[in-house]
Amino acid sequence: MVTFKTVTVIISIKKKKDQSSIYMKHDGTRFDIAQTLKLNADETYTIEITVKPPIDILEFTLKDKKLQLTEGNRDHAELHYTIEWSSEHLSVTKKNTRETVPLEFVLDGCTNPIATNLLFKLYKPGETSHCQWGNRLNSLEYEITNNNDELTISKTTFR
């Protein structure tokens, strides 16, 4: 049984080697998802997750791969996790194409995962010029609402 009315899940993605931010681009209606996240293929990323209020994440899946969560600080207001994720299994995307990447996570007390899709543009390893066009992405913020134990993402913010 779900005991919260709303929960906020904040996801930050950075390159592991130097903790630099990734970039995003607003593509409007060109694709199914308006915002494209720009990453390099064959790169390891650090994903930092903050959950407010502090509710445990039981599973976190990206591109159908269950990822290992490492719990960090926890207090009365929030809970932090860190994940290492590699884009080595993704191919460089061709011009005018994007890769739709499913994202799912299960919160403690919930039976169904919270699911959404991200849109990736993958560049060659080490490529920096096109990969850094657009806006620096500090975080993705998902506001999740509980309506009679039916969880939905009510708001998504790219910061």
Disulfide bonds with the S-S distance in Angstrom:
none
